[in-house]
Amino acid sequence: MTDQLIVVDAGAYSLSETSIAGVGQRLAEIAQVLSRRYTVRVITRPAADAVNLGTAEQVAPGREADRAIAAADAVMFFDTPDRRRIELAVKHRKLIIAECRAPIEHMSYPSVLACADPTGEHQRFLGTYRRLLQVTHHFLCRSRVERAALLSTLCAFGRTTPDDIVRSSTLDHLITTVPVGFSRRALESADATEPVHMADFLWTGGIWAFFEPLMLVEAIAILRDRGVDASAAFLHATPTADTRSTIAEVRGAIDSLDLRDRVHLHTQALGLSERVQYVKAAEAYVCIAKPGAENETGTRLRLRDTWLHGIPTIIDPHGISGEMVAREGLGVVLTEPSAKSLADALHQVKSGAVSRPARQLERLYENSMATFMTWLDKELRDE
């Protein structure tokens, strides 16, 4: 491990075992991998149940974080970063690395739409995103679609020039693709965890307004009426400002269809180790979204569960995530999503007609981050 200091800013994302989300998990596992090679400090809100960050050190926001940025050789930001800390990194002339996606999904958040001026409220996210585009020296992307979108955006912002294209026609000196995956530590932890059955089919991530969680409830009702014994659970059904109304609709559907014995809303805080027990015991994961710009331009982080655990995903065809599932044989893509087509797919899984995908070891961050770390070594050496 070198003495070069990489500061990873978790921004608004929690790194608590019981409240971590997809981006936080990706961020934490990338920090784990970096900490095997560099001195790493992660700026994150203090939590009694903080996730494992390898040998990386946690740093609290405030003066301690400011000192870490001032001392850093490079600072890494992810989605929804802290604008003040971005400016601090700029002020100290740090090498800035960012994984930043356009805040498209934020435009559908109930908390934004409920404001007197939704457009003005959305500017909070958009302004920070634009600033990060201006000051970042190197970008990380999760997929070829996100890379393509970023290339166009950088051109529009004047961040790319003819000199850049002469230097690298693929702009590899500006962007590295690090696909959604998992760390070796996560792999070892998963292998050491015994499966515990919660339900046959799991909705493993957030219950956002741009998804179709009601479809899973309705599909379970269809299977019941067919005489098929099947159960489902929503792992993360603790209401938040932006999921409360959707979760209420799901709860109402469960009650009206009399499915309380077959569909479970898990509303308690769920630690990562406990979560792994349930996802390992499932027969398939379900993630059905509505057609929309967010799903066309982003890779769903919950696909990590399939790549890590080798359990099929049932998904819609809207965007890159469905294309990945089809291309890599990761599960079932519903050509025309509906409660019936989902019920048919669930029935296929129950009958053994859907093969379990192999674990995807090429998704290990230790492998997929090699190109990025080679770039980073060179940049730090040349400073």
Secondary structure, DSSP 8 states (H G I E B T S, - for coil): --S-EEEEE-TT---BTTT--HHHHHHHHHHHHHTTTSEEEEE----TTB---TT-EEE-TTHHHHHHHHH-SEEEE-SS--HHHHHHHHHTT-EEEE------GGGG-HHHHTSSSHHHHHHHHHHHHHHHHHH-SEEEESSHHHHHHHHHHHHHTT---HHHHHH-TT-TTTEEE--S-B-HHHHHHHHTS----S-SEEE-S---TTB-HHHHHHHHHHHHHHT----EEES-----TTTHHHHHHHHHHHHHTT-TTTEEE--S---HHHHHHHHHH-SEEEE-B-SSHHHHH---GGGHHHHHH---EEE-SSSHHHHHHHHHT-EEE-SS--HHHHHHHHHHHHTT-S------GGGBHHHHTHHHHHHHHHHHHH-
